[in-house]
Amino acid sequence: GESVGLHLPTLSVQEGDNSIINCAYSNSASDYFIWYKQESGKGPQFIIDIRSNMDKRQGQRVTVLLNKTVKHLSLQIAATQPGDSAVYFCAENIMTGGFKTIFGAGTRLFVKA
Amino acid sequence: GAGVSQSPRYKVAKRGQDVALRCDPISGHVSLFWYQQALGQGPEFLTYFQNEAQLDKSGLPSDRFFAERPEGSVSTLKIQRTQQEDSAVYLCASRRRGNTEAFFGQGTRLTVV
């Protein structure tokens, strides 16, 4: 089975509010954790990654937090916009010759106007 | 091309038929991945290539599934004697050496009837 999972399958937020999407993982040997966004009919799109020796990384309107003690990963989206509506996957890179990326089941984010 | 290209976009196969799905990765990307995504689920890892070498095929669900990348660029995922449970979107992704970001194609939606 997957070593990466998600706490909530759906999240509904008001436009302009901040969104927090959570994820639990079980593989302590992962080197990188990654968030992907998938819109309907499209392939996943990279949002942000964080190396396992970091606990926070910020991008444009997004912040990823990593808590290795409890094996928890979160994605925070500031000032959520309708265009943020999508399914969000956390994923981890696992060493296997090179690195393969293992995905969790996803959280669907609905942004209400 | 600008991104990862997959063909066909849609494929309907009769049960028992063989199918071949094509992936054209981004030029120069060393790593290539195949994933299977069932409706409402996250992408499930199938196999991984580094150049022409298949480094990991642990996710292939049965010996009916076969992938190749003979010249280290274009890859083909072949499914023999298709079954209804093979119905899914098959995603291909490529990645530059040393990067964590994988670029996904739009996928091939396979429907086995």
Interface residues (C-beta under 8 A of the other chain):
Chain A: E2 Y32 I34 G41 K42 G43 P44 Q45 F46 D49 F89 N93 T96 G97 G98 F99 K100 T101 I102 F103 G104 A105 G106
Chain B: V4 S31 F33 Y35 Q41 G42 P43 E44 F45 Y48 Q50 A53 L55 D56 S58 L91 A93 T100 E101 A102 F103 F104 G105 Q106 G107
